[in-house]
Amino acid sequence: MTENKIDVLMRRILDATGISSQSELAKELEINRSGITHARNNNKIPDKWIVKLYRKFGFNPQWIETGIGNVFIHTQSANDIEFKYIPKVAARLSAGTGSFDCEENITDYLSFPTKWLSGKGSANSMVAMEVFGQSMEPMIKEGDTVLIDQSQNNILAGAIYAVGVEDTILIKRLEKHPNKLVLCSDNRDYEPIYLLKEEMEKVRIIGKVIWSCREYR
């Protein structure tokens, strides 16, 4: 009979950290004990656990899931890590009229050089998302993946941000005018979106877009 993945993970974590109980693991993961029971019943390691264990202890995500590979990404300080893994989530940024696909499930990890990330912002606050729509073309196209630093949410005029407007996530250039916020598209076929002062309360600056990539098929 195949052993439960959560029980196997518990033993790996115990050997690496000294965590010895379900209660301790729940505390480190910042969840209730019932969350561990639920994961055990599903026989699946939740993606959010992988991110928490990586960020808290520096564990290699591959090792957390499979027990294969190096236990730690690094052995000394954060500055010694050659590469960092940034989670890519299922939510998609809309470069058009808006996307309501706001799931936070992690679908993949992207590897970036640590030194490069440190010059761009806070790596622990970064997340990658896919773009849906054409309003930011030609610079950012539909299907591109962008890297967002959620710690950078103070508006820098002309910079590109991921913006939450009610239940919609958009990617736009932002401009601040007196008593209004302007969401601008690079594609001239799309009119700017003007949000007045009372409407700005509904806006969430998710983070600044600091990088994008395109996969060619």
N, C-alpha and C positions, 0 to 999 in steps of 0.2 A: 504493500500500500504506500502511495506517495505521501511524504510528510508535508504537513501544512506549511506554506511559505512563511507565515507570520512566526511560527515556532522556530523555523530555521533562522529567520532574521533575528529573533530574540537572542539566540545563541551566538550569532556573529557579533551583535552589538555588545553582548556581555563580555565576550573575549576581548573586544577592542576598547571598551570604555569602563567596564565595571558596573554598568547598569544591571541590576539583578532581579528586577521585578516588573510586572506589567504596569504597576502604579508609577514607578520611576520613568519607564519609557513614555507613558502617557504625559507625564510632567514635562519631559524634554521636548515632546512633540506638541505641547500646549493643546492637548485634547483631553476629553473625558475617557475613563477606562472603557466605557461602552463602545468608544470608537475603535479600540483595539479588538474587542470582541466581534464587532461588526466586520472588521477587516479579516479576522480569522475565519468567520463564517463564509465570507466571499472568497477566501483563499487567494487574496490579491494584495500586494503592497501598494497603498495609495500613492499617487504621484506626489502629493503634497508632503508626504513623509520623506520621500527621497530628497526633496529640496531642503526641508528642515534639517535633516541629518547631514546633508552636504554643507549647509551654511553654518551649522553649529559645531560640527566636528571635523569638517574637511574630508568626509568620506567620499570615495570614488562612487558616483551613481551606479556604474556598472557592477561594482562589488556589492552595493546595497541590494540590488535586484537579483544578482546571480551568484555572488560569492566568488566570481572570477575577476582576476586582475589585481592591481595594487589596492590595498585597503584605503590608503589616503591619497588625495591629490598632492598633498605636500606633507613634509615632516617637520618644518620649522615654523616660520611666520607666513602670514598671508602674502607678503612681498616675495616669498620664495616660490610661489605657485607660478609655473610657466604658463598654464592655460586655465581659464575659468569656464565653467559650463553655465550658460544662461538658458533658462526654460523658455520654450516656445509654447504659447497657449492656444486653445482652440478658438477663442474669440477673434473675430475679424474686424479690422479697422475699415470703416466705410469711406471711400473717396468718391462720394456721390450723394445720394439722398439719405443715407444712413443704414446701419446694420443693427439688427436686434439680436444677433448671435453673440451673446455676451458670456458664454461659458468660460470658466477659468480652468478647465481641465488641461493639464500639460500633455502635449502631444509629442514633444521632442526636446532635445537639448542642442544648443549651438555652442561650439567651442571658440573662444576668443583669446588672444594673447593678453595676459594679465597687465603687462606694462601699457599696452594700447588702451585697455579699458580704464586704467587708473587716470589716464589723461583725458578721458571723456566724461567721467562722472563717477557715480556710486554703483559699482558692479552688483552689489547685493540688492539694489533696487531696480535692476534692469529686467526687462521681459521682452521677448520677441513676439511679433504678431504679423499675420498676413493681411495684405491690403485687398479690398474688394471695391471695384469701381474705377472710373477713369478721370475723376476731377483733378487729380494732381499730376496728370501727364503733361509734359513728357518726362519730368524728373522722376516721379514715382508712378509705376504702372500697376494695373491690376495683376494680382498674383505675386507681387514683390513681397519680401519679408523685411520688416523694419525693426530696429532695435530702439526701445523706449526706456529712458531713464526716468522712473517715477519720482525720484527725489528732486528733479528739476521741474517745478511747476510754477515758478515765477515767470511771467510772460516777458520774453525778449522779442521786441517788435521784429516781424519778418521771419522769425524762426518757425519751424514746423512742429506741431504738437498733436498728441492724441487727446481728443476732447470728448467728454461725455456730456451729452445734452439730453436730459431725462433718460430714456432707455436706449438712446442711440449713441454709438461710438463713431466719431469722425476723425479724419486726419486732415488738418488744415494749417495754413499759415495764419498766424494771429497778428492783429493790429489793435491797439487800444486807442480809442478816440474818446473825447470828453463824454462821459455818461453812456458809452456804448462799447461793445466788443465786436470786432469784425473778423469773421471766419472767411479767409480768402482761398480760392482755388488757383492752381497754376494753369489749369485748362480754361481758356477764355470762354468756352461754351457754358461755363457754370458761373452764375451770378454770385457775388459775395453775399454772405449771410450776416445781417446786422442784428445784434442782440442788444436791446436797450437795458438800462440799469436794472429795472425790475425783473427782466428775463435772465440777467447774468447770474442770479441766485441759483438758477437751475443748472448752471454750467459747472462741470468738474474738469479741471486741468489734470489729466491722468499723468502726463509726463511729456518731456521733450523727445522728439525723434532725433537720434544722433547718428544713425547709420541705416543704409538699406542695401538689399542685394536682390539680384534677379536670376532666376533659373531659366536657362534656355533649353527649349525642347526641339 
